[in-house]
Amino acid sequence: MNNEEKTKGDVILDVKNISLSFGGVKALSDISFDVREHEVRAIIGPNGAGKSSMLNCINGVYVPQQGTISFRGQTFSHMDSHQVAVMGIARTFQNLALFKGMSVIDNLMTGRNLKIKSNLLWQAFRNPFGIGPAQREEEQHREAVEHIIDFLEIQAWRKTPVGQLPYGLQKRVDLGRALAMEPQVLLLDEPMAGMNVEEKQDMCRFVLDVNEEFGTTVVLIEHDMGVVMDISDRVVVLDYGKKIGDGTPDEVRNNPEVISAYLGTSH
């Protein structure tokens, strides 16, 4: 699917007039933007601009004091984290929240928790020698996880404890765990942070493949402007909790306010 086709998708996520304060500090002021189905939508801005706070409002970690968020036509004054996951919104975090002592495959299996219907332990107790519904269900979940392992090219580390992996591979496992939820919308909080050039190139490829092959809508926070301009369909720009730009990469790149606030500064 090319960029022109992708921008014609219906709005899947609509953020309207979101304001968020912590005590007297305004983290977000009257922010509005939408996300279209099947696009890669970037949120950029300097440190402290409110990017992660915005993702935290979308996936229910923070409750905004003002505004609404609509997902597939349903409007909420605030989102509940469990409800968000059930509806089909998955999230990776800037600071990895993986289970470091568990293997890659077991970390990815935790992403299937919402989809596990049977009581596996109870079924095994009642039917220790046969293959019951629970065992069949677990096999299906493992097949789904193995597909993600192949997709992310981490077969060689499937049994390795995550804590023993290099940082770039841990970020890939974090992406895999989010994908295991089979999300309609994937929220990525600085997926390339701390990576070298080769690792960034790999992660860019995986993000684009997730978008194109799975049809997953991606909302991305990223500091690397080259990455953002290369892989995004549209970009929203925050600065000190306010929206100062919104449009295609070219439109944002040429926006004077954005240039002075962000593109013209070094990090």
KAPE-V276470 format. One record per helix or strand of 2 or more residues. SS is the DSSP state (alpha for helix, beta for strand). FROM is the first residue (numbers start at 1). TO is the last residue. If there is no record, write none. Layout:
ss=<SS SS>
from=<FROM FROM>
to=<TO TO>
//
This chain:
ss=<alpha beta beta beta alpha beta beta alpha beta alpha alpha alpha alpha alpha alpha alpha beta alpha beta alpha beta beta alpha alpha>
from=<3 11 25 40 51 66 74 81 89 104 113 120 133 155 162 167 185 197 217 225 234 242 249 256>
to=<6 22 36 44 58 71 76 87 91 110 115 126 151 157 164 179 189 213 221 231 239 247 253 263>
//
